[in-house]
Amino acid sequence: MKKEDIFKKLRSSGLRPTKQRVEIAKFLFDRDKTFHFTIEGLDNLLAKKTTFKFALATIYNTVHAFKKAGHLNEVDVRGKKTYFDTNITRHHHFYDNETSELIDIDASEVVIQKIPKAPNGKKIKNVEVFINLKN
C-alpha cells in the first residue's frame, strides 16, 4: 500500500495523518489477507511489531474513525468481544470458541433460502451467518 493511499484513507476518515495513525493504518491495511482484531489485541500487536508508543485512546479513536468512514466492519461476537474486520465486502464468519479466532466465509458459499419478515416498523439491514466452531 502506497503512503499516499494511507494518507487518503486517514483523511477520508477525518483524521490527520500523524506518525502513530499512519503506523496503525499501515498495520491494518498493508496486508494480503483479511485481518480480524479487537482493540486490545491490536494494542498488543502494535507494541510487539512497531517501535512507536501508542496511547490506547489513539488506537480506539483511529479504529472507530475507520469504521465510521467504511474502511472497517465491526463484528460483535454475541456479547463476548467486539472484533473489527478489514474485509468490508459482504461475507460471513466462522468463530472458533477455543482460539477466539474469526475466519471469513465467502458470501457465495452460503445459500439462504428464506428469512423471516422483519417486525413492524423495522427493516432488515443485513443478514450475516455466524458459525461457531469447537474442537
SULJOCOR-V330111 format. One record per residue. N is the residue number from 1. SS is DSSP state (H for helix, E for strand, C for the rest). PSI is psi in whole degrees, -180 to 180 (none if undefined). NEAR is the number of other C-alpha atoms within 12 Angstrom. Layout:
N&SS&PSI&NEAR + N&SS&PSI&NEAR
This chain:
1&C&131&17 + 2&C&153&14 + 3&H&-39&17 + 4&H&-32&15 + 5&H&-39&17 + 6&H&-44&29 + 7&H&-41&25 + 8&H&-42&21 + 9&H&-44&34 + 10&H&-49&36 + 11&H&-38&22 + 12&H&-16&21 + 13&C&3&25 + 14&C&22&21 + 15&C&139&27 + 16&C&138&21 + 17&C&74&24 + 18&C&167&18 + 19&H&-43&21 + 20&H&-44&28 + 21&H&-38&36 + 22&H&-43&33 + 23&H&-41&31 + 24&H&-47&39 + 25&H&-44&39 + 26&H&-44&27 + 27&H&-39&30 + 28&H&-43&36 + 29&H&-13&31 + 30&C&70&20 + 31&C&160&15 + 32&C&-32&12 + 33&C&160&14 + 34&C&145&25 + 35&C&123&26 + 36&E&136&35 + 37&E&158&34 + 38&C&163&32 + 39&H&-45&29 + 40&H&-41&22 + 41&H&-41&22 + 42&H&-42&31 + 43&H&-46&29 + 44&H&-44&18 + 45&H&-42&22 + 46&H&-38&27 + 47&H&-34&21 + 48&H&-35&14 + 49&H&-14&16 + 50&C&166&19 + 51&C&-5&13 + 52&C&153&18 + 53&C&130&21 + 54&C&129&29 + 55&C&139&20 + 56&H&-35&22 + 57&H&-37&17 + 58&H&-44&25 + 59&H&-49&32 + 60&H&-51&23 + 61&H&-39&23 + 62&H&-46&38 + 63&H&-45&41 + 64&H&-33&27 + 65&H&-41&28 + 66&H&-41&33 + 67&H&-48&26 + 68&H&-34&20 + 69&C&-5&21 + 70&C&13&22 + 71&C&-14&28 + 72&C&150&31 + 73&E&148&29 + 74&E&132&28 + 75&E&115&32 + 76&E&122&20 + 77&E&74&26 + 78&C&60&13 + 79&C&0&8 + 80&C&-60&12 + 81&E&158&21 + 82&E&122&23 + 83&E&158&32 + 84&E&149&35 + 85&E&127&36 + 86&C&-13&34 + 87&C&107&32 + 88&C&6&24 + 89&C&165&18 + 90&C&122&21 + 91&E&178&27 + 92&E&179&29 + 93&E&145&30 + 94&E&147&25 + 95&E&120&28 + 96&E&109&18 + 97&C&-26&19 + 98&C&-32&11 + 99&C&-6&13 + 100&C&32&21 + 101&E&136&27 + 102&E&138&34 + 103&E&129&29 + 104&E&145&30 + 105&E&124&22 + 106&E&139&20 + 107&H&-31&19 + 108&H&-14&13 + 109&H&-7&13 + 110&C&128&19 + 111&C&118&15 + 112&C&118&13 + 113&C&-29&7 + 114&C&136&7 + 115&C&151&12 + 116&C&159&11 + 117&C&143&10 + 118&C&148&12 + 119&C&158&8 + 120&C&134&8 + 121&C&0&7 + 122&C&153&8 + 123&C&148&11 + 124&C&121&13 + 125&C&-48&7 + 126&C&168&11 + 127&C&124&20 + 128&C&129&24 + 129&C&131&25 + 130&E&110&24 + 131&E&117&20 + 132&E&136&20 + 133&E&153&16 + 134&C&163&12 + 135&C&none&8
